[in-house]
Amino acid sequence: MSNTRIIFILKLIIVLGLCLIGLGYYLINHAHLPEKMGVTGMVISAGCYALGLILSLPTKMYLTFIWVKAEQEKKRTSEDKN
């Protein structure tokens, strides 16, 4: 799989993670799920938050490593030309 394909998939995972964080926020603050369902509502809302964080944070770190590596390679090639 090429780097561009991996980056595209990771960006989709980040968006999915942010959507899950937003869903958790909506369920707690606007739908008042914990008040309606009790502990089960809290678990569902917290699960959305947690899964969103799990999906979004590591992919951001991996993308940052890829971009830093590409920057270093560009820098090396420009130094080699000079």
MOPAC internal coordinates of N, CA, C and O (Angstrom, degrees):
PM7 1SCF
backbone

  N    0.0000 0     0.00 0     0.00 0    0    0    0
  C    1.4352 1     0.00 0     0.00 0    1    0    0
  C    1.5313 1   108.11 1     0.00 0    2    1    0
  O    1.2310 1   120.69 1   -44.95 1    3    2    1
  N    1.3139 1   116.28 1   135.05 1    3    2    1
  C    1.4610 1   120.10 1  -176.79 1    5    3    2
  C    1.5321 1   110.82 1   -78.11 1    6    5    3
  O    1.2310 1   121.51 1   -16.41 1    7    6    5
  N    1.3248 1   114.72 1   163.59 1    7    6    5
  C    1.4703 1   120.03 1  -179.64 1    9    7    6
  C    1.5235 1   111.66 1   -62.86 1   10    9    7
  O    1.2310 1   120.17 1   142.68 1   11   10    9
  N    1.3328 1   117.28 1   -37.32 1   11   10    9
  C    1.4646 1   118.95 1  -179.05 1   13   11   10
  C    1.5293 1   110.78 1   -65.63 1   14   13   11
  O    1.2310 1   120.38 1   143.00 1   15   14   13
  N    1.3215 1   116.88 1   -37.00 1   15   14   13
  C    1.4639 1   120.71 1   178.37 1   17   15   14
  C    1.5335 1   110.35 1   -67.87 1   18   17   15
  O    1.2310 1   120.44 1   137.48 1   19   18   17
  N    1.3354 1   116.77 1   -42.52 1   19   18   17
  C    1.4678 1   120.71 1   178.12 1   21   19   18
  C    1.5215 1   110.56 1   -62.36 1   22   21   19
  O    1.2310 1   120.50 1   136.10 1   23   22   21
  N    1.3198 1   116.65 1   -43.90 1   23   22   21
  C    1.4704 1   120.57 1   179.88 1   25   23   22
  C    1.5171 1   110.36 1   -62.53 1   26   25   23
  O    1.2310 1   120.07 1   138.48 1   27   26   25
  N    1.3316 1   117.48 1   -41.52 1   27   26   25
  C    1.4608 1   120.75 1   178.43 1   29   27   26
  C    1.5267 1   111.01 1   -61.37 1   30   29   27
  O    1.2310 1   120.20 1   134.91 1   31   30   29
  N    1.3220 1   117.21 1   -45.09 1   31   30   29
  C    1.4738 1   121.61 1   179.49 1   33   31   30
  C    1.5268 1   110.33 1   -63.55 1   34   33   31
  O    1.2310 1   120.12 1   138.08 1   35   34   33
  N    1.3316 1   117.38 1   -41.92 1   35   34   33
  C    1.4648 1   120.60 1   179.82 1   37   35   34
  C    1.5288 1   111.48 1   -65.78 1   38   37   35
  O    1.2310 1   120.50 1   143.35 1   39   38   37
  N    1.3270 1   116.65 1   -36.65 1   39   38   37
  C    1.4598 1   119.30 1   176.52 1   41   39   38
  C    1.5229 1   111.08 1   -65.19 1   42   41   39
  O    1.2310 1   120.32 1   141.78 1   43   42   41
  N    1.3261 1   116.99 1   -38.22 1   43   42   41
  C    1.4676 1   120.06 1   175.78 1   45   43   42
  C    1.5249 1   111.25 1   -63.65 1   46   45   43
  O    1.2310 1   120.42 1   140.93 1   47   46   45
  N    1.3322 1   116.81 1   -39.07 1   47   46   45
  C    1.4655 1   120.64 1   178.79 1   49   47   46
  C    1.5299 1   110.26 1   -65.60 1   50   49   47
  O    1.2310 1   120.23 1   141.66 1   51   50   49
  N    1.3424 1   117.17 1   -38.34 1   51   50   49
  C    1.4614 1   120.48 1   177.49 1   53   51   50
  C    1.5252 1   110.15 1   -62.52 1   54   53   51
  O    1.2310 1   120.33 1   135.01 1   55   54   53
  N    1.3301 1   116.98 1   -44.99 1   55   54   53
  C    1.4651 1   120.73 1   179.98 1   57   55   54
  C    1.5251 1   110.35 1   -63.32 1   58   57   55
  O    1.2310 1   120.32 1   138.54 1   59   58   57
  N    1.3240 1   117.00 1   -41.46 1   59   58   57
  C    1.4602 1   120.56 1   177.16 1   61   59   58
  C    1.5305 1   110.82 1   -61.23 1   62   61   59
  O    1.2310 1   120.37 1   137.02 1   63   62   61
  N    1.3213 1   116.89 1   -42.98 1   63   62   61
  C    1.4593 1   121.18 1   177.85 1   65   63   62
  C    1.5197 1   112.19 1   -61.71 1   66   65   63
  O    1.2310 1   120.45 1   136.76 1   67   66   65
  N    1.3269 1   116.74 1   -43.24 1   67   66   65
  C    1.4677 1   119.67 1   178.68 1   69   67   66
  C    1.5207 1   111.31 1   -66.49 1   70   69   67
  O    1.2310 1   120.10 1   144.09 1   71   70   69
  N    1.3272 1   117.41 1   -35.91 1   71   70   69
  C    1.4623 1   120.53 1   176.28 1   73   71   70
  C    1.5291 1   111.23 1   -64.74 1   74   73   71
  O    1.2310 1   120.37 1   140.35 1   75   74   73
  N    1.3185 1   116.90 1   -39.65 1   75   74   73
  C    1.4671 1   119.72 1   177.70 1   77   75   74
  C    1.5254 1   111.64 1   -66.56 1   78   77   75
  O    1.2310 1   120.20 1   142.39 1   79   78   77
  N    1.3290 1   117.22 1   -37.61 1   79   78   77
  C    1.4661 1   120.18 1   175.85 1   81   79   78
  C    1.5227 1   109.68 1   -63.16 1   82   81   79
  O    1.2310 1   120.70 1   136.32 1   83   82   81
  N    1.3238 1   116.27 1   -43.68 1   83   82   81
  C    1.4660 1   120.56 1   177.04 1   85   83   82
  C    1.5208 1   112.25 1   -62.89 1   86   85   83
  O    1.2310 1   120.24 1   141.20 1   87   86   85
  N    1.3247 1   117.15 1   -38.80 1   87   86   85
  C    1.4574 1   120.83 1   177.80 1   89   87   86
  C    1.5272 1   110.67 1   -64.48 1   90   89   87
  O    1.2310 1   120.45 1   137.31 1   91   90   89
  N    1.3214 1   116.75 1   -42.69 1   91   90   89
  C    1.4634 1   119.99 1   177.26 1   93   91   90
  C    1.5175 1   111.87 1   -60.95 1   94   93   91
  O    1.2310 1   120.78 1   138.34 1   95   94   93
  N    1.3250 1   116.11 1   -41.66 1   95   94   93
  C    1.4658 1   120.70 1   177.15 1   97   95   94
  C    1.5233 1   110.65 1   -62.05 1   98   97   95
  O    1.2310 1   121.09 1   134.94 1   99   98   97
  N    1.3351 1   115.52 1   -45.06 1   99   98   97
  C    1.4698 1   119.59 1   179.75 1  101   99   98
  C    1.5309 1   111.32 1   -62.03 1  102  101   99
  O    1.2310 1   120.70 1   135.79 1  103  102  101
  N    1.3152 1   116.27 1   -44.21 1  103  102  101
  C    1.4631 1   119.54 1  -177.89 1  105  103  102
  C    1.5208 1   112.32 1   -63.43 1  106  105  103
  O    1.2310 1   120.29 1   144.31 1  107  106  105
  N    1.3208 1   117.05 1   -35.69 1  107  106  105
  C    1.4706 1   119.69 1  -178.87 1  109  107  106
  C    1.5241 1   111.41 1   -80.10 1  110  109  107
  O    1.2310 1   120.00 1   131.39 1  111  110  109
  N    1.3353 1   117.60 1   -48.61 1  111  110  109
  C    1.4573 1   120.31 1  -169.58 1  113  111  110
  C    1.5258 1   115.26 1   -91.07 1  114  113  111
  O    1.2310 1   119.64 1   151.56 1  115  114  113
  N    1.3058 1   118.28 1   -28.44 1  115  114  113
  C    1.4570 1   118.90 1  -175.12 1  117  115  114
  C    1.5285 1   112.99 1  -111.42 1  118  117  115
  O    1.2310 1   119.75 1   140.46 1  119  118  117
  N    1.3125 1   118.08 1   -39.54 1  119  118  117
  C    1.4678 1   120.85 1   179.02 1  121  119  118
  C    1.5252 1   111.38 1   -85.57 1  122  121  119
  O    1.2310 1   120.33 1   166.82 1  123  122  121
  N    1.3193 1   116.98 1   -13.18 1  123  122  121
  C    1.4724 1   123.27 1  -179.88 1  125  123  122
  C    1.5295 1   110.93 1    51.43 1  126  125  123
  O    1.2310 1   121.19 1  -134.00 1  127  126  125
  N    1.3134 1   115.32 1    46.00 1  127  126  125
  C    1.4575 1   121.06 1  -178.33 1  129  127  126
  C    1.5343 1   113.36 1   -61.54 1  130  129  127
  O    1.2310 1   119.18 1   138.34 1  131  130  129
  N    1.3315 1   119.17 1   -41.66 1  131  130  129
  C    1.4789 1   117.86 1   178.48 1  133  131  130
  C    1.5300 1   113.05 1   -61.36 1  134  133  131
  O    1.2310 1   120.30 1   146.22 1  135  134  133
  N    1.3273 1   117.04 1   -33.78 1  135  134  133
  C    1.4640 1   119.84 1   179.58 1  137  135  134
  C    1.5253 1   111.46 1   -71.89 1  138  137  135
  O    1.2310 1   120.81 1   146.22 1  139  138  137
  N    1.3443 1   116.05 1   -33.78 1  139  138  137
  C    1.4608 1   119.91 1  -177.92 1  141  139  138
  C    1.5252 1   112.33 1   -81.70 1  142  141  139
  O    1.2310 1   120.54 1   141.85 1  143  142  141
  N    1.3415 1   116.58 1   -38.15 1  143  142  141
  C    1.4647 1   120.24 1  -173.28 1  145  143  142
  C    1.5175 1   113.79 1  -109.84 1  146  145  143
  O    1.2310 1   119.84 1   173.27 1  147  146  145
  N    1.3139 1   117.90 1    -6.73 1  147  146  145
  C    1.4587 1   120.93 1   179.29 1  149  147  146
  C    1.5274 1   111.78 1    75.74 1  150  149  147
  O    1.2310 1   121.22 1    44.13 1  151  150  149
  N    1.3094 1   115.27 1  -135.87 1  151  150  149
  C    1.4615 1   121.16 1  -176.21 1  153  151  150
  C    1.5256 1   110.87 1   -63.93 1  154  153  151
  O    1.2310 1   119.92 1   143.00 1  155  154  153
  N    1.3130 1   117.76 1   -37.00 1  155  154  153
  C    1.4637 1   121.14 1   179.51 1  157  155  154
  C    1.5299 1   110.53 1   -61.36 1  158  157  155
  O    1.2310 1   120.27 1   139.47 1  159  158  157
  N    1.3171 1   117.09 1   -40.53 1  159  158  157
  C    1.4620 1   120.79 1   176.98 1  161  159  158
  C    1.5161 1   112.32 1   -63.93 1  162  161  159
  O    1.2310 1   120.76 1   141.39 1  163  162  161
  N    1.3273 1   116.16 1   -38.61 1  163  162  161
  C    1.4681 1   120.28 1   176.80 1  165  163  162
  C    1.5223 1   111.00 1   -64.26 1  166  165  163
  O    1.2310 1   120.73 1   137.49 1  167  166  165
  N    1.3224 1   116.20 1   -42.51 1  167  166  165
  C    1.4599 1   120.58 1  -179.30 1  169  167  166
  C    1.5264 1   110.61 1   -64.85 1  170  169  167
  O    1.2310 1   120.25 1   137.83 1  171  170  169
  N    1.3070 1   117.12 1   -42.17 1  171  170  169
  C    1.4650 1   120.46 1   179.29 1  173  171  170
  C    1.5299 1   110.38 1   -63.76 1  174  173  171
  O    1.2310 1   120.29 1   132.76 1  175  174  173
  N    1.3212 1   117.06 1   -47.24 1  175  174  173
  C    1.4633 1   121.08 1  -179.63 1  177  175  174
  C    1.5230 1   111.71 1   -64.15 1  178  177  175
  O    1.2310 1   120.55 1   134.72 1  179  178  177
  N    1.3183 1   116.56 1   -45.28 1  179  178  177
  C    1.4617 1   120.47 1   179.11 1  181  179  178
  C    1.5221 1   110.95 1   -66.24 1  182  181  179
  O    1.2310 1   120.34 1   145.68 1  183  182  181
  N    1.3172 1   116.95 1   -34.32 1  183  182  181
  C    1.4621 1   120.57 1   176.94 1  185  183  182
  C    1.5172 1   111.79 1   -64.09 1  186  185  183
  O    1.2310 1   120.42 1   140.71 1  187  186  185
  N    1.3287 1   116.80 1   -39.29 1  187  186  185
  C    1.4726 1   119.85 1   176.38 1  189  187  186
  C    1.5257 1   110.80 1   -63.14 1  190  189  187
  O    1.2310 1   120.69 1   134.69 1  191  190  189
  N    1.3371 1   116.29 1   -45.31 1  191  190  189
  C    1.4598 1   120.45 1   176.76 1  193  191  190
  C    1.5295 1   111.13 1   -58.26 1  194  193  191
  O    1.2310 1   121.02 1   129.78 1  195  194  193
  N    1.3235 1   115.65 1   -50.22 1  195  194  193
  C    1.4643 1   120.53 1  -175.37 1  197  195  194
  C    1.5263 1   111.60 1   -63.73 1  198  197  195
  O    1.2310 1   120.22 1   134.06 1  199  198  197
  N    1.3105 1   117.19 1   -45.94 1  199  198  197
  C    1.4593 1   120.03 1  -179.85 1  201  199  198
  C    1.5300 1   111.01 1   -65.21 1  202  201  199
  O    1.2310 1   120.86 1   143.41 1  203  202  201
  N    1.3277 1   115.96 1   -36.59 1  203  202  201
  C    1.4728 1   119.65 1   176.25 1  205  203  202
  C    1.5143 1   112.01 1   -63.17 1  206  205  203
  O    1.2310 1   120.36 1   137.78 1  207  206  205
  N    1.3185 1   116.91 1   -42.22 1  207  206  205
  C    1.4670 1   120.46 1   178.03 1  209  207  206
  C    1.5218 1   111.34 1   -67.28 1  210  209  207
  O    1.2310 1   120.69 1   139.76 1  211  210  209
  N    1.3245 1   116.29 1   -40.24 1  211  210  209
  C    1.4625 1   120.17 1   179.13 1  213  211  210
  C    1.5149 1   110.68 1   -62.25 1  214  213  211
  O    1.2310 1   120.26 1   140.47 1  215  214  213
  N    1.3183 1   117.12 1   -39.53 1  215  214  213
  C    1.4607 1   120.31 1  -178.52 1  217  215  214
  C    1.5308 1   112.92 1   -75.67 1  218  217  215
  O    1.2310 1   120.27 1   145.17 1  219  218  217
  N    1.3190 1   117.10 1   -34.83 1  219  218  217
  C    1.4629 1   118.12 1  -171.86 1  221  219  218
  C    1.5293 1   114.37 1   -86.73 1  222  221  219
  O    1.2310 1   119.09 1   142.34 1  223  222  221
  N    1.3074 1   119.33 1   -37.66 1  223  222  221
  C    1.4681 1   119.86 1  -172.73 1  225  223  222
  C    1.5379 1   114.95 1   -71.44 1  226  225  223
  O    1.2310 1   118.68 1   128.22 1  227  226  225
  N    1.3156 1   120.13 1   -51.78 1  227  226  225
  C    1.4714 1   118.48 1  -177.97 1  229  227  226
  C    1.5274 1   113.27 1   -63.41 1  230  229  227
  O    1.2310 1   120.30 1   146.10 1  231  230  229
  N    1.3257 1   117.04 1   -33.90 1  231  230  229
  C    1.4602 1   118.75 1   179.77 1  233  231  230
  C    1.5205 1   110.78 1   -67.76 1  234  233  231
  O    1.2310 1   119.99 1   144.63 1  235  234  233
  N    1.3173 1   117.63 1   -35.37 1  235  234  233
  C    1.4670 1   120.41 1   176.53 1  237  235  234
  C    1.5206 1   110.26 1   -63.04 1  238  237  235
  O    1.2310 1   120.83 1   138.32 1  239  238  237
  N    1.3246 1   116.02 1   -41.68 1  239  238  237
  C    1.4640 1   119.31 1   179.08 1  241  239  238
  C    1.5260 1   110.42 1   -64.21 1  242  241  239
  O    1.2310 1   119.80 1   137.01 1  243  242  241
  N    1.3298 1   117.98 1   -42.99 1  243  242  241
  C    1.4668 1   121.17 1  -179.62 1  245  243  242
  C    1.5310 1   110.61 1   -64.15 1  246  245  243
  O    1.2310 1   120.32 1   136.57 1  247  246  245
  N    1.3324 1   116.99 1   -43.43 1  247  246  245
  C    1.4625 1   119.53 1   177.66 1  249  247  246
  C    1.5255 1   111.49 1   -62.52 1  250  249  247
  O    1.2310 1   120.31 1   141.50 1  251  250  249
  N    1.3142 1   117.01 1   -38.50 1  251  250  249
  C    1.4668 1   120.12 1   177.62 1  253  251  250
  C    1.5183 1   110.53 1   -62.89 1  254  253  251
  O    1.2310 1   119.77 1   137.25 1  255  254  253
  N    1.3328 1   118.04 1   -42.75 1  255  254  253
  C    1.4634 1   121.07 1   177.61 1  257  255  254
  C    1.5206 1   111.14 1   -61.84 1  258  257  255
  O    1.2310 1   119.88 1   138.77 1  259  258  257
  N    1.3259 1   117.84 1   -41.23 1  259  258  257
  C    1.4660 1   121.14 1   178.96 1  261  259  258
  C    1.5236 1   110.33 1   -62.80 1  262  261  259
  O    1.2310 1   120.49 1   134.71 1  263  262  261
  N    1.3400 1   116.66 1   -45.29 1  263  262  261
  C    1.4624 1   119.94 1  -177.84 1  265  263  262
  C    1.5242 1   112.05 1   -68.61 1  266  265  263
  O    1.2310 1   119.93 1   143.34 1  267  266  265
  N    1.3192 1   117.73 1   -36.66 1  267  266  265
  C    1.4721 1   120.54 1   177.00 1  269  267  266
  C    1.5245 1   110.02 1   -65.55 1  270  269  267
  O    1.2310 1   120.50 1   138.43 1  271  270  269
  N    1.3101 1   116.64 1   -41.57 1  271  270  269
  C    1.4615 1   120.96 1   178.15 1  273  271  270
  C    1.5344 1   110.93 1   -62.43 1  274  273  271
  O    1.2310 1   120.12 1   137.64 1  275  274  273
  N    1.3141 1   117.38 1   -42.36 1  275  274  273
  C    1.4641 1   120.95 1   178.07 1  277  275  274
  C    1.5236 1   111.10 1   -64.80 1  278  277  275
  O    1.2310 1   120.54 1   141.03 1  279  278  277
  N    1.3284 1   116.58 1   -38.97 1  279  278  277
  C    1.4709 1   120.91 1   177.52 1  281  279  278
  C    1.5140 1   110.89 1   -63.09 1  282  281  279
  O    1.2310 1   120.05 1   137.35 1  283  282  281
  N    1.3281 1   117.50 1   -42.65 1  283  282  281
  C    1.4677 1   121.12 1   179.05 1  285  283  282
  C    1.5230 1   110.96 1   -64.62 1  286  285  283
  O    1.2310 1   120.15 1   141.20 1  287  286  285
  N    1.3230 1   117.31 1   -38.80 1  287  286  285
  C    1.4654 1   120.50 1   178.38 1  289  287  286
  C    1.5235 1   110.90 1   -65.50 1  290  289  287
  O    1.2310 1   120.18 1   139.45 1  291  290  289
  N    1.3330 1   117.26 1   -40.55 1  291  290  289
  C    1.4619 1   120.80 1   176.96 1  293  291  290
  C    1.5245 1   110.83 1   -63.10 1  294  293  291
  O    1.2310 1   121.03 1   139.10 1  295  294  293
  N    1.3206 1   115.64 1   -40.90 1  295  294  293
  C    1.4543 1   120.90 1  -179.78 1  297  295  294
  C    1.5246 1   110.27 1   -64.65 1  298  297  295
  O    1.2310 1   120.79 1   136.81 1  299  298  297
  N    1.3409 1   116.09 1   -43.19 1  299  298  297
  C    1.4667 1   120.28 1   177.95 1  301  299  298
  C    1.5112 1   112.71 1   -62.11 1  302  301  299
  O    1.2310 1   120.49 1   136.84 1  303  302  301
  N    1.3152 1   116.68 1   -43.16 1  303  302  301
  C    1.4714 1   119.76 1  -179.48 1  305  303  302
  C    1.5236 1   111.51 1   -66.97 1  306  305  303
  O    1.2310 1   120.51 1   144.75 1  307  306  305
  N    1.3375 1   116.63 1   -35.25 1  307  306  305
  C    1.4668 1   118.94 1   178.37 1  309  307  306
  C    1.5495 1   110.03 1   -70.96 1  310  309  307
  O    1.2310 1   120.24 1   145.21 1  311  310  309
  N    1.3389 1   117.15 1   -34.79 1  311  310  309
  C    1.4643 1   120.00 1   177.29 1  313  311  310
  C    1.5389 1   110.86 1   -69.70 1  314  313  311
  O    1.2310 1   120.71 1   143.39 1  315  314  313
  N    1.3304 1   116.25 1   -36.61 1  315  314  313
  C    1.4669 1   119.99 1   179.31 1  317  315  314
  C    1.5259 1   111.18 1   -67.09 1  318  317  315
  O    1.2310 1   119.92 1   147.41 1  319  318  317
  N    1.3155 1   117.76 1   -32.59 1  319  318  317
  C    1.4642 1   121.17 1   179.37 1  321  319  318
  C    1.5250 1   110.76 1   -70.99 1  322  321  319
  O    1.2310 1   120.46 1   148.24 1  323  322  321
  N    1.3266 1   116.72 1   -31.76 1  323  322  321
  C    1.4628 1   120.63 1  -178.89 1  325  323  322
  C    1.4978 1   107.65 1   -82.73 1  326  325  323
  O    1.2310 1   120.10 1   180.00 1  327  326  325

